Amino acid sequence: MIQEADPLATCIAGSIDPSNDVDWSKWTVGGAGVSYVVRLETAGDAQIVMYKDIGDGNFYRVDGTPTEISRTSNGAGTYYVAVWSPSGSTQPYKLTLRR
């Protein structure tokens, strides 16, 4: 399941478990110049990775740390954020998106 987030101020609470080892969320931005911070809070080893759909069937990986991605958009698009645990451990998390 992919949860859709409001890019202006959103918090998604979730839990990673062995039966569903990756949680996906998506959000959109309307154009270039939008600053954003995606932050993961967890007591475990969960990490985030984010991709931008560049519209031609390809995705661009947006770099950051395993728990925070802070950037400025270079154009309109849809972003997909994956939350996962390298150890496969069950754990709750909080994912926030701020502009």
N, C-alpha and C positions, 0 to 999 in steps of 0.2 A: 504494500500500500504506500502511496506517496501522499504526504500531507502538504497542503498548500499554505503558505505563510504570507502575511501582509508585510511587505518590505519596510514599512515605516517603524513598527515597534511590535515585535512578536516574541512570545516565549512558547516553546513546545516542550512538554514534559513527556518522557517516554522511558522505555526499558528495553534493553537488549537481552534476549534470551537465546539459548542454543537452538530452539526450533525456528527462529527468525533472526539470523545473525547480522542483518543489515537493515537499518531503518532509513528510508528516503524521505526527504522533504523538498519542496520546490518553491521558488519565488521568482517574480519577474521584476524587471526594471524597464522604464520607458525610454531611456536614452543615455547618452554619455554624460559623465560628470557627476554621477550619483555615488557619494561616498557611503560605504557600508562596513559593518563589522559583524561577522558571524562567530559566535563564541559557544563553546561546549563546556559545561560544568558537569563533573562526575567524580565520585569517590574511587572509581575503578580506573581501568586502563583504556577506556573508550577514546576514540579519535574521530576526527572528521576529515572528509575529503570533498571537494566541491568541483563541479563541472559546469561550464556554460555551453548551452546549445547555440551553435553559431549558424544554424539555419539551413545547412546543406547536408544534414545527416551526420555531421561530425560534431564532436564535443571537444572543448578546450579545458584542460585542467587548470584551475585557479589555485596558485600556490599560497601557502601560509604555514602556520605551525600545526601540529596535530590537534590543537584545541582552539585555535583562533585564526580567522582569515580577515584581514583588514585591507580593503582596496578601494578603488574608484572605478566605476564602470566605464568601458570604452565604447559603449553603444547599447541599444535596446537588446533585450534577450531574456531567456529563461535560465535560471540557475538551479542545479540539482545538488543537494547536500546529502551525503551518506554518513551515518553514524554507525561505527562498528567497533568491535573489540578484538585486538590482535590475539588475545588468549582465548577468545570465545566465552568469556565469563559473563554470567548474568549480572546486570547492574542497571540501576536507574540513571537517568541523565536529564539535563535541561539544556536545550538549544535555544539561543537567543539571536535575534537578527535586529540590528539597529542601524538606522541611517543617520 
